[in-house]
Amino acid sequence: MLSESSDTSSNSGHTPTREAGAKITWGPLAAIVITFVVFWVGQFLSGILLSLVPLIADWTAAQADAWFTSTTGQFVFVVLTEIFTVAVLWWFLKRRRAKFSSLGFRRGLRISDVGYALAATVVYFGLLILITAVAGAIFPIDVDQKQETGFDQVVGSGSLIMAFISLVVLPPIVEEILFRGFLYGGLRTKIPAIPATLVTSLLFAAPHLLASSEGLLWIAGVDTFVLSIVLCYLRETTGNVWAAIGLHAIKNGIAFIYLFVAV
């Protein structure tokens, strides 16, 4: 484990591929392809597995529909998707003879990471307000559009816990490993930080842009693009994904409280 002084000195002009004991053995093309496959194929396969439950149980169409829209069904879907993501990345790392630390875990969690996450939260919301105002003045963006989380029937403490794990715990961890750890790290082996940040942020925002049955969800696309820029900055400056996970969890936690607690 690196000391606090050595970690601080390495932040200046930090390049993820030069992390001690955490060599990145894949490039931009592999990073983009694997990220695409993991994200979309993982959801597709999880959906298929989820649909097997009504078939095996011989449920009626009404029972199957209730299963797909239930908190339990959505929870199982999220867990299966995250397991698939981690499993594919683990398999890929084994084939490339890379260590898990190459995904942004070159040291343990520190108090300073919490401080970075809290400070970055303020920066993120400030940038979001500014960029949303500018974008709204140029394009007709509906800030009241609702992103579909999949959790529309959260009733009772059990459902609340499952929704919390599915929205506040698992996505910040797994998505940071995939996007800021694997994707951004692979891009940085060949291209500078700013282009790598833009590519990562565009690929991260794209799925959120489609997270509505009523058309493109522009406000969510802008939101996640801005968030990713700050997350990539944390990844670049700290050399790890801990602070990025923290910011992502804080952001999702605030949304969770707004949607399910403060109603």
N, C-alpha and C positions, 0 to 999 in steps of 0.2 A: 504493500500500500504506500502511495506517495505521501510525503509530508505536506503540511499546509503551505509551507514556503515554496516547495517545488511545484505544487499545483498552481499557485498564484503566478509564478514566473512563466509557467507553460501556457498561460492563457493569452499572452501577447502574441498575436499572429499565429494562433494555434491552428494546426491542421489535423483533422481527425485521423488521417492515415499514419501519423507519426506517433500515435499513442504507444507508450511503452507496454509491451506484452499484449497489445491489442491491434495487431496489423490487419488492415482491411485488404482482403484478397479478391475483391470483385470491383468491377468498374461501373460506369454510368449505365451502359446498356443492360447489363445483368440486373442492376439495381431497379431500373424502371420496369423491366419485363417481370421480374419476380414480384415486385410490389403490386403490379397490375393483376397478376395471376392470383396472388395471395388474397388480395382484397375482394375481387369480384368472384373468383371461383369458390373461395371460402364461403361467401354468402349463398351462392348457388347450391353448393353441396349441403350446407346447413339447412337450407330450405327443403331440399329433397329428404333429408333425414327427419326433419320435423313433420313432413307429410306422411312418413311411414307409420307414425303413431296411430292416426285415424284408420289407416288401412289394416294394420295388425289388429287393432281393437274392434274393427268392423263398426265404426261409428256412422251415424247418419250425417247427411250434409250439414245439418244445423249444428251437430256436435263438433264436427270437424272445423267449421267456421268459428265456433266459440273457442276451440283450442288454439287456432292460429292467432286470434285477437286477444287471447287471455294474457295476463301478466306472466303466468308460468310458462306459456308457450314462447313468448318473446324472450324470457330469461334463458330458456334452453337454447333458443336460436343464437343469442349473443354468446353464451358460453361455448357452444359448438364452433362458432365462427372464430372466437379468440383462440381456442385450442388448435384449430386448423392453422391459423396464422403462425403461432409459436412453433408448431410441429414442422411446418414447411421451412421456416427460417432455421430451425435447429438442424434439419436434414441438409439444407444448403450449406450451412457453416461446416458441418462434418465433411461434406464433399470437398469443400474448399480449404479444409484444414485450418479453419479460423476459429478463434475463441469467442465465447459469448460476450466477453468484455469488449470485443470490437464493435458491438452495437451501442456503445456509450456507457459501459459499466466498468470503467478502468479503476474505479475505487468505490468505497462504500458511501452511503448517504451521510451528509454533514449538515450541521446547523446552517452553514453559509448557503446551502442549496435552498433552504426554506426562505432565507432572506432574499435570495435572487428571485425566487418564485413570487414572493409578495410584492417586491419592487416591480417586477415585470408585469404583474397584474394591473398595477396603476398605469404603466406605460401602454399596455394592451388596450385598456378601456379608453384611454385618452386618444390613442391612434384611431380606434374604432369610431369614436364620436366624430373626430375630424374627417376621416376618410368617408364615412357614411354621409356626412353633410356635403362634402365636395361632390361625391358621386351622385347624391340625390339632386344636386343643383344642375347636373349635366344629363343624367338619365332618370327616367321615372321609376324609382325604386320604392316598392311598398314595404315600409319598415314594420308593418303589422302582419306580414305573412308569417304563418306558423309552420315550423318544421315538424314533420311527423317523427316522433320518437319511437312509435310502436307501443307505447304504454298509455293506453287510453282508459283502462279500467283498473286503476290502482286504488284498491279498497282494502283497508286493514293493514296492520303492521307487517304481516308477512309479505304482502304485495309491495309495500313501501320499501322493505329491505331488498327484495329482488330487483326492483327498479333502481334503487340506489347503487347496488353492485353493478348492474348492467350499464348504467349511465355515468357514474362518478368514479368507480373503482377500475373496472376492466378496460374500458376504452382509453383512458389516459395512459395506462401502462402499456398496453399492446400497441396502440397507434403510435406512441412515441418510439417504441422499439422499432416498429416498421418504417415510419416516415422519417423521423429525425435521426434514428439510429442507423437503420439499414439503408434506406433510400438516400438520405442526405450524405451519409458517410461514403457510399459508393460514388455519388456524384462528385464529391470533393477530391476523389483520387485523380481526377482529370481536369476539373473546371474550378474557377475561383468561387469564393463564398457567395457573392451576390447572385450570379447566374444559378448556382446550386440552390440558393434560397428561393428564387423565383420559380424554378422548375418544381421543387418540392411543394411549394405553397399552391401552385396551380393544380398539381395532382391531388393534393390534400383537399382543396376546396371543391373540385369537380364533383365528387360523390355527394357532398352536402348541397350542392346546387340542384341536384336531382331529387332531393329528399322531400318531395311533395307530389301528390297526385293531381295537383291543380296547376301544374306547369313549373317552369324554372323558378327556384327559390333564391332570387338574387341577393336578398339580405343575408341569408345563410352563407352564400358563396363569398360575399364580401367579408362577413364576420370571420369565417374560417381561414380565409386568405390572410387577413391581418393577423389573426392568432398565430398562424404558421410562421409568418415573418418573425414575430417575437420569439417563438419557440426555436426556430433555426438560429437566431442570434444567441439564445441561451446555450444551445448545443455547441455553437462555434466558440463562444467565449469561455465556457466552463470545461469543454472537452468531454462532457458527460450528458446524460439525458435526465438526471435526477431533477434538476430545476425545471426542465420542460415538463416532466410528469407532474410536478407540483402545480405549475401554472395551469396546465390542462385540467387537472382535478379541481382546482379552485373555480375555474371558469364553469365547468360542468356542474359543480356543486351549487354555485349561485343560481344557475338555470334550474336545477333540480328543486331547490327551495322555492323558487318563484312558481314553478309549474305544479308541484305536488304538496308543498307544505304551507305556503302562505296564501292558500286559496280558501 
